[in-house]
Amino acid sequence: MTSLDDFARGELDQLEARNLLRRLVPTAREDGIRLTRNGRALVSFSCNDYLNLSQDPRVRAAAKAAIDAHGAGACASRLVTGDHPLLGALERRLAAFKGTQAACVFGSGYLANAGIVSTLTGKADLVLLDELVHSCIWTGARLSGARVVTFRHNDLAHAADVLREHRAAFANCLIATDGVFSMDGDLAPVGGLADLARAHDAWLLVDDAHGVGIIDGGRGTTAGHGVDLRMGTLSKALGSYGGYVCASAAVVDYLKTRARTFVYSTGLPPASAAAAIEALRIVESEPERVALPLAHARLFTKLMGLPEAQSSIVPIIVGDAGRALALSKALEDDGFLVGAIRPPTVPPGTSRLRVTFTAEHPPAEIERLARCLQIRARALAA
């Protein structure tokens, strides 16, 4: 045993004592909503594959064809090995889809946000964050060396107060928010933030990872608003893998030559790019599919007596981490996978079940989940 082993075991013991230890569980997906875990068939209400496109035969066929034509991997950075034509095609499709001049595809959503924020801001600048913004934006902000200030969640008045107090002291200012908050399911006031950004000569970044494919006919929370940096992922509603930002041609060109998470990362595999291109085509051509996740989430909130869902994500706030784990395990016994979310992903005292809805969830299973959840919650409270 080394001191490193001692350190790791001590930390693990402390996490386990607080019900915060995380473990990987082998899980085999069978189709869009069904999976097998620990030898049991479960219906998943934990997946971000909101349109079930990762399992769609057309998306799978596009990925397979790309592998046959181009191989399995990109093999090096796009600036070193050459820019694969499929990546350029994907970027043009994304820019058209989001209404911008250009787009830049990264290896993941985390790499995208970490690179965008740390490239566009520095020590002379201000980064203003919604307090519940995703971890990868926090990572980019800390890497940038900029002054980082938060505003209360979705509180435009507080954001305006912070800008009035701090903006004048800094060369540039970046405001960053999620479009759909991944653990709460609520929407950012994107239009109001865009107005604030214009009023204070600031740039607005919106992480629309959970909005694209769901909100506003699938175009996400940024549609129709003056958002400078329209970030998103290919790995959720689009069913593939990777991250991107859509912006002006000048901004995209600058990121492609200076963002370390782009310059020094291997390019996206051809299969991921081809799958995303086909998924974008489906989103644009099948509005009836796009409408289903939100409709299913709203059926659930109606059955549960909760406020109407704003997105395909519905949190069930439990509070205690151990109680959240117990409720998740009870639902697994009923045949459902519903993830327990605990600190540091959410603030202390707000552990929860994060229930997600997809296009292919049968209403009967949503109704059964609501009944089982109500029964299990009452039993745990007794």
C-alpha positions in Angstrom: 0.0 0.0 0.0 1.2 3.5 -0.9 0.2 6.8 0.5 -1.8 7.3 -2.6 -3.8 4.1 -2.0 -4.3 5.2 1.6 -5.6 8.6 0.5 -8.0 7.1 -2.1 -9.4 4.5 0.3 -9.9 7.1 3.0 -11.8 9.3 0.6 -13.9 6.4 -0.7 -14.8 5.4 2.9 -15.9 9.0 3.7 -18.1 9.2 0.5 -19.7 5.8 1.2 -20.5 6.9 4.8 -22.4 10.0 3.3 -24.2 7.9 0.6 -22.2 9.8 -2.1 -20.0 7.0 -3.5 -20.7 6.3 -7.1 -20.4 3.0 -8.9 -20.6 1.9 -12.5 -23.2 -0.8 -13.2 -23.0 -2.8 -16.4 -26.2 -2.1 -18.4 -27.2 -3.3 -21.8 -29.7 -1.3 -23.8 -32.1 -3.4 -25.7 -34.0 -0.7 -27.6 -35.0 3.0 -27.1 -36.3 2.6 -23.6 -35.7 -1.0 -22.4 -32.4 -2.3 -20.9 -31.0 -5.1 -18.9 -29.2 -4.6 -15.6 -28.2 -7.2 -13.0 -30.1 -9.8 -15.0 -33.4 -7.8 -14.9 -35.3 -6.2 -17.7 -36.1 -2.5 -16.9 -37.8 0.4 -18.5 -35.4 3.4 -18.4 -36.5 6.8 -17.3 -32.9 7.9 -17.0 -31.7 8.3 -20.5 -30.9 11.5 -22.4 -31.7 9.9 -25.7 -34.8 12.0 -25.8 -35.9 11.1 -29.4 -34.5 7.5 -29.2 -32.4 8.3 -32.3 -29.4 6.4 -31.0 -31.4 3.2 -31.8 -33.1 4.5 -34.9 -32.4 2.2 -37.9 -31.7 5.2 -40.2 -29.2 6.7 -37.8 -27.5 3.4 -37.2 -27.3 2.8 -41.0 -25.6 6.2 -41.5 -23.0 5.4 -38.8 -22.3 1.9 -40.3 -21.9 3.3 -43.8 -19.4 5.9 -42.5 -17.4 3.2 -40.9 -17.3 1.1 -44.1 -16.3 4.2 -46.1 -13.9 5.9 -43.7 -12.9 3.6 -40.9 -13.6 3.7 -37.1 -11.6 6.7 -35.9 -10.3 10.1 -36.9 -6.7 9.2 -35.7 -5.5 12.7 -34.8 -6.4 16.3 -34.3 -8.3 17.8 -37.2 -5.5 20.4 -37.6 -2.9 17.6 -37.9 -4.4 14.8 -39.8 -6.6 16.8 -42.1 -10.2 17.9 -41.7 -12.5 15.0 -42.6 -15.2 16.0 -45.1 -18.0 14.6 -42.9 -17.1 17.0 -40.1 -17.3 20.0 -42.4 -20.7 18.8 -43.7 -21.9 18.4 -40.1 -20.7 21.9 -39.2 -22.6 23.4 -42.1 -25.8 21.5 -41.1 -25.5 22.6 -37.5 -24.9 26.3 -38.5 -28.0 26.2 -40.8 -30.0 24.5 -38.1 -29.1 27.0 -35.4 -29.2 30.1 -37.7 -25.5 31.1 -37.6 -22.7 31.7 -40.0 -20.6 28.8 -38.9 -20.1 25.9 -36.4 -17.2 24.1 -34.7 -17.5 20.5 -33.6 -15.6 19.3 -30.5 -15.0 15.8 -29.1 -17.7 16.2 -26.4 -19.9 18.8 -24.9 -17.6 19.1 -21.9 -14.6 19.8 -24.2 -16.7 22.4 -26.1 -17.7 24.5 -23.0 -14.3 24.2 -21.4 -12.6 25.3 -24.6 -15.1 28.1 -25.5 -15.0 29.9 -22.2 -11.3 29.6 -21.5 -10.4 30.7 -25.1 -12.7 33.7 -25.3 -12.0 35.2 -21.8 -8.9 35.9 -19.7 -7.5 37.7 -16.7 -8.8 41.1 -17.8 -12.4 39.8 -18.3 -15.6 39.0 -16.3 -17.5 35.7 -16.6 -21.0 35.9 -15.2 -22.6 32.5 -14.5 -26.1 31.3 -13.5 -25.3 29.6 -10.2 -26.7 26.3 -11.4 -24.8 26.3 -14.8 -23.2 23.0 -15.9 -19.9 21.8 -14.4 -18.1 22.1 -17.8 -18.8 25.8 -18.0 -17.4 26.2 -14.5 -14.3 24.3 -15.7 -13.8 26.7 -18.6 -14.4 29.8 -16.4 -11.7 28.6 -13.9 -9.3 27.8 -16.6 -9.7 31.2 -18.2 -8.3 33.1 -15.2 -11.2 35.6 -15.5 -13.1 37.0 -12.6 -16.0 34.7 -12.1 -19.2 36.0 -10.5 -22.6 34.2 -10.2 -26.2 35.4 -10.3 -29.1 33.7 -8.6 -30.7 30.9 -10.7 -32.8 32.4 -13.5 -32.9 35.8 -11.7 -32.7 38.5 -14.4 -32.9 41.3 -11.9 -29.9 39.9 -9.9 -28.0 39.4 -13.1 -28.6 43.0 -14.0 -27.4 44.2 -10.6 -24.2 42.2 -10.9 -23.5 43.7 -14.3 -24.1 47.2 -13.1 -21.7 46.6 -10.2 -18.9 44.8 -12.0 -19.0 45.2 -15.8 -17.2 48.5 -16.2 -14.1 47.2 -14.5 -13.4 44.5 -17.1 -12.4 44.5 -20.8 -14.8 41.8 -21.9 -17.7 40.0 -20.3 -19.2 36.6 -21.0 -22.6 35.6 -19.6 -23.2 31.8 -19.5 -26.3 29.8 -18.8 -27.8 26.4 -19.6 -30.8 26.6 -21.9 -32.5 23.7 -20.1 -31.0 23.0 -16.7 -30.1 19.3 -16.7 -31.0 18.5 -13.1 -34.0 20.8 -12.7 -35.6 20.7 -16.2 -36.5 24.4 -16.1 -35.7 26.9 -18.9 -33.4 29.9 -18.8 -34.8 33.3 -19.6 -32.7 33.4 -22.7 -34.4 36.4 -24.3 -34.0 38.5 -21.1 -30.3 37.5 -20.8 -29.8 38.4 -24.5 -31.2 41.8 -23.8 -28.9 42.2 -20.8 -25.9 41.2 -22.8 -26.6 43.8 -25.5 -27.2 46.5 -22.9 -23.9 45.8 -21.2 -21.7 45.0 -24.2 -21.4 41.3 -23.0 -21.4 38.1 -25.0 -24.0 35.4 -24.2 -23.2 31.6 -24.2 -26.2 29.2 -23.9 -25.6 25.5 -23.4 -28.5 24.0 -25.2 -27.6 20.4 -24.7 -31.0 19.4 -23.3 -33.0 21.9 -25.4 -32.1 20.9 -29.0 -34.5 18.3 -30.4 -37.1 19.2 -27.7 -37.8 22.9 -27.3 -39.3 25.2 -30.0 -39.8 22.5 -32.6 -36.5 21.0 -31.9 -34.4 24.1 -32.5 -33.8 24.6 -28.8 -34.0 27.5 -26.4 -31.8 29.9 -28.4 -34.1 30.2 -31.5 -35.2 33.7 -32.1 -32.9 35.3 -29.6 -29.6 37.2 -30.0 -27.3 34.5 -28.6 -23.6 34.9 -29.6 -22.5 31.4 -28.7 -25.1 28.6 -29.3 -23.5 25.5 -27.8 -25.0 22.0 -27.8 -24.3 18.3 -27.9 -24.7 15.5 -30.4 -25.1 12.9 -27.7 -28.6 13.6 -26.3 -31.6 14.1 -28.5 -29.4 13.6 -31.6 -28.4 10.2 -30.4 -24.7 10.4 -31.5 -21.6 11.8 -29.7 -19.7 15.1 -29.6 -20.3 18.7 -28.9 -20.5 21.9 -30.9 -20.8 25.7 -30.9 -22.6 27.7 -33.5 -21.5 31.3 -33.9 -20.2 33.9 -36.4 -17.6 32.8 -38.9 -14.9 35.0 -37.2 -15.6 33.5 -33.7 -15.5 29.9 -35.1 -12.3 30.5 -37.0 -10.7 31.9 -33.8 -11.8 28.9 -31.7 -10.5 26.4 -34.3 -7.0 28.0 -34.1 -6.9 28.7 -30.3 -9.2 26.5 -28.3 -6.9 24.0 -26.6 -9.7 21.4 -26.3 -10.1 21.5 -30.1 -6.5 21.9 -31.2 -5.1 19.2 -29.0 -8.0 16.6 -29.2 -8.5 13.9 -31.8 -11.3 14.7 -34.2 -14.8 13.2 -33.9 -15.0 9.7 -35.5 -16.7 9.6 -39.0 -19.5 7.4 -37.7 -20.5 10.0 -35.0 -20.6 12.7 -37.6 -22.7 10.7 -40.1 -25.1 9.7 -37.3 -25.6 13.3 -36.2 -26.2 14.5 -39.8 -29.0 11.9 -40.2 -30.4 12.7 -36.8 -30.6 16.4 -37.7 -32.5 15.5 -40.8 -35.0 13.5 -38.8 -35.5 16.3 -36.3 -36.2 18.8 -39.0 -38.6 16.4 -40.9 -40.5 14.8 -38.1 -42.1 17.4 -35.8 -44.5 14.8 -34.4 -41.6 12.9 -32.9 -40.0 16.1 -31.6 -43.2 16.9 -29.7 -43.5 13.6 -27.8 -40.9 13.9 -25.0 -42.4 17.1 -23.6 -45.9 15.7 -24.0 -44.9 12.6 -22.0 -43.2 14.7 -19.3 -46.4 16.8 -19.0 -48.5 13.7 -18.7 -46.3 12.6 -15.8 -46.4 15.9 -14.0 -50.2 15.9 -14.3 -50.4 12.4 -12.8 -48.0 13.4 -10.0 -49.7 16.7 -9.2 -46.5 18.6 -10.0 -46.0 21.9 -11.9 -46.3 21.4 -15.6 -43.0 20.2 -17.1 -41.0 22.8 -19.1 -38.8 20.2 -20.7 -38.3 16.4 -21.0 -36.6 16.4 -17.5 -38.7 16.2 -14.3 -36.9 16.3 -10.9 -38.4 14.6 -7.8 -36.7 16.4 -4.9 -36.1 14.0 -2.0 -33.5 15.9 0.0 -31.4 13.2 1.7 -29.0 11.3 -0.5 -29.7 7.9 1.3 -33.4 8.4 0.8 -32.9 9.2 -2.9 -30.9 6.0 -3.3 -33.5 4.0 -1.5 -36.3 5.3 -3.7 -34.3 4.6 -6.8 -33.7 1.0 -5.7 -37.4 0.6 -4.9 -38.4 1.7 -8.4 -35.8 -0.7 -9.8 -37.6 -3.5 -8.0 -40.8 -2.3 -9.8 -39.0 -2.6 -13.1 -37.8 1.0 -13.7 -34.5 2.7 -14.0 -34.7 6.2 -12.5 -31.3 7.7 -11.4 -30.7 9.1 -8.0 -28.8 12.4 -8.3 -26.7 13.5 -5.3 -24.1 16.2 -4.4 -21.9 17.6 -5.8 -24.1 17.3 -9.0 -26.8 19.1 -7.1 -26.6 21.3 -4.0 -26.5 19.7 -0.5 -29.9 18.8 0.8 -31.5 18.6 -2.7 -30.8 15.0 -3.7 -33.4 13.9 -6.1 -34.7 11.4 -8.7 -34.1 12.8 -12.2 -36.9 11.4 -14.4 -36.4 11.8 -18.2 -38.9 11.2 -20.9 -38.4 10.1 -24.5 -40.5 9.9 -27.7 -41.0 6.1 -27.3 -42.2 5.9 -23.7 -45.7 4.3 -23.8 -48.3 6.3 -21.8 -49.1 3.1 -19.9 -45.6 2.9 -18.6 -45.6 6.5 -17.6 -48.9 6.0 -15.7 -47.4 2.9 -14.0 -44.2 4.8 -13.0 -46.4 7.5 -11.4 -48.4 5.0 -9.4 -45.3 3.1 -8.3 -43.5 6.3 -7.3 -46.4 7.6 -5.3 -46.6 4.2 -3.4 -42.9 3.9 -2.8 -42.6 7.5 -1.6 -45.4 7.1 0.9 -43.8 3.8 2.1 -40.4 5.5 2.7 -42.1 8.4 4.5 -43.9 6.2 6.9 
